[in-house]
Amino acid sequence: MTTRTLNETIERSSRAFAAAALAALGVMLPGCGNDSSATPPDSPPAECTGGVLEADLQAEPLSGPGVDPATGELLPPPEGSSYTVSATFGVPRPGDAVREKYVQYFGAIQAQLASQPGLLAIQLGQSPSCGSGRTLAVWSSTEAMYEFVMSPAHLAAMDAVNELLEPNYVVTHWEAASADEVTLEEGVRRIQASEARAR
């Protein structure tokens, strides 16, 4: 069952945010061909959930206009303000048809994210053992995040999420006043807390 946060607004849009998990899966799906060693499991192991950090998670560094190019660190938010951070977790459904559809949707989302106003940084990660992908996105505001959610590329992917991802996809977002609260580990902790509230 899909974990959703208790906030009604998030609940209505969690399927939409889940489409952003497709971006993380782009790190992994191109390598999932007929080579059985590269193919994720047909069904993810029970411990492969949004609230458990994968031991073999491979993550790119944060990148984007909000990252200091000299240090690779996220720049602090303007004084007295905060970032909106979204985190996703998803596992693609098996099969060539899924991969073909995924490539179509991922290309459109990737192009949208490249020029999306308000997107300050993004981090993608994937786990070979779980066949899972994670995203961490940093937004200048909640409004900026929702502008992406309502973009044509994202709306199209949103409609296809249940075809492309296993039903254990998870999404959450939070406000972060410091860069210390913007990590994949913090995303896992927030997802774990939302899963606990949903029980």
C-alpha positions in Angstrom: 0.0 0.0 0.0 1.3 3.5 -0.8 2.3 5.5 2.2 0.9 9.0 2.2 1.4 11.9 4.7 -1.5 13.0 6.8 -1.6 16.5 5.5 -4.6 16.6 3.1 -2.8 18.6 0.5 0.1 16.1 0.4 -2.4 13.2 0.3 -4.1 14.6 -2.8 -0.8 15.2 -4.6 1.3 12.2 -3.4 0.7 10.4 -6.6 1.9 13.5 -8.4 5.1 13.7 -6.4 5.7 10.0 -7.0 6.2 10.8 -10.7 9.3 12.6 -9.6 10.6 9.3 -8.4 10.9 8.4 -12.1 13.8 10.8 -12.3 15.8 8.7 -9.8 14.9 5.6 -11.7 16.5 7.1 -14.8 19.8 6.5 -13.1 19.1 2.8 -13.1 16.7 1.7 -15.9 19.0 2.2 -18.9 21.3 -0.4 -17.4 18.5 -2.9 -17.0 18.7 -4.9 -20.1 18.8 -8.6 -20.7 21.9 -9.0 -18.5 20.5 -10.8 -15.5 23.2 -9.4 -13.2 22.0 -5.8 -14.0 18.3 -6.5 -13.7 16.6 -5.6 -10.5 14.6 -8.2 -8.7 11.1 -9.0 -10.0 9.7 -8.0 -6.7 11.7 -5.9 -4.2 12.8 -7.6 -0.9 10.6 -6.8 2.1 13.4 -4.6 3.6 13.4 -2.4 0.4 11.0 0.4 1.6 11.1 4.1 1.6 11.8 4.2 5.3 14.9 2.1 5.2 18.2 3.4 3.7 19.5 0.9 1.3 23.0 -0.4 2.2 24.2 -0.1 -1.4 22.5 3.2 -2.2 24.6 4.9 -4.9 23.9 8.7 -5.0 25.1 11.5 -7.1 26.1 14.7 -5.3 23.5 17.5 -5.1 23.6 19.7 -8.2 21.8 22.8 -9.3 21.9 26.6 -9.1 21.6 26.5 -5.3 24.8 24.5 -4.9 28.1 26.3 -4.3 30.3 25.2 -7.2 33.5 25.6 -5.2 32.4 23.4 -2.3 29.6 21.3 -3.7 27.6 22.3 -0.6 24.0 23.6 -0.7 23.9 27.3 -0.1 22.0 28.4 3.0 18.5 29.8 2.5 18.2 33.6 2.8 18.1 34.7 6.4 14.7 34.2 8.0 13.5 31.8 5.3 13.6 28.1 4.6 13.7 25.7 1.7 11.0 23.2 0.7 12.5 19.8 0.3 10.8 16.8 -1.4 12.0 13.2 -1.1 10.7 10.2 -3.1 11.3 6.5 -3.2 10.1 4.1 -5.9 10.8 0.7 -7.5 10.0 0.3 -11.2 7.7 -2.5 -12.2 9.5 -5.2 -14.2 9.3 -5.7 -18.0 10.3 -4.2 -21.3 7.0 -2.3 -21.8 7.6 -0.5 -18.5 11.2 0.5 -19.6 9.9 1.8 -23.0 7.2 3.9 -21.3 9.6 5.1 -18.7 12.1 6.4 -21.2 9.3 8.5 -22.8 8.2 10.0 -19.5 11.7 10.4 -18.0 13.0 12.4 -21.0 10.1 14.9 -20.7 10.6 15.2 -16.9 14.4 15.6 -17.3 13.9 18.4 -19.8 11.3 20.1 -17.5 13.6 19.9 -14.5 16.5 21.4 -16.4 14.7 24.7 -16.7 12.3 24.6 -13.8 12.1 27.9 -12.0 12.5 27.5 -8.2 14.4 24.2 -8.4 17.6 24.9 -6.5 19.2 21.5 -6.2 18.4 17.8 -7.0 20.1 14.6 -5.9 19.4 11.2 -7.5 20.2 7.8 -6.0 19.7 4.1 -6.8 20.1 0.8 -5.2 21.0 -2.2 -7.3 20.0 -4.8 -4.7 16.5 -3.2 -4.3 16.1 -2.0 -7.8 14.9 1.3 -6.2 15.4 4.9 -6.9 15.3 8.0 -4.7 15.2 11.7 -5.3 15.9 14.6 -3.1 14.8 18.0 -4.5 15.3 21.4 -3.0 12.9 24.2 -3.9 12.9 27.9 -3.2 9.3 27.6 -1.9 6.3 25.2 -1.7 4.7 27.2 -4.5 7.7 26.6 -6.8 7.5 22.8 -6.0 3.8 22.8 -6.9 4.5 24.6 -10.2 6.6 21.6 -11.2 4.0 19.2 -10.0 1.4 20.9 -12.2 3.7 21.1 -15.3 2.6 19.2 -18.4 5.5 16.7 -18.3 4.9 15.9 -14.6 1.1 15.6 -15.0 1.6 13.1 -17.9 4.0 11.0 -15.7 1.6 11.3 -12.8 -1.1 9.6 -14.9 1.3 6.7 -15.6 2.8 6.2 -12.1 0.7 3.2 -11.2 1.7 1.5 -14.4 5.4 2.2 -14.0 6.1 1.9 -10.2 5.4 -0.7 -7.6 2.7 0.3 -5.2 5.3 0.9 -2.3 6.3 4.3 -3.7 6.5 6.9 -1.1 6.7 10.7 -1.1 7.1 13.4 1.5 8.2 17.0 1.8 9.3 19.3 4.6 10.6 22.8 5.3 14.3 23.0 6.0 15.9 26.1 7.6 19.4 24.7 7.2 21.4 22.7 4.7 21.9 20.0 7.5 18.2 19.0 7.0 18.7 18.4 3.3 20.1 14.9 2.9 18.9 11.6 1.6 19.2 10.3 5.1 16.9 13.0 6.3 14.5 12.1 3.5 14.5 8.4 4.7 13.8 9.6 8.3 10.9 11.8 7.2 9.5 8.9 5.1 9.8 6.5 8.0 7.9 9.0 10.2 5.1 9.4 7.7 4.9 5.6 7.3 4.6 5.2 11.1 1.8 7.9 11.2 -0.1 6.1 8.4 -0.2 2.8 10.4 
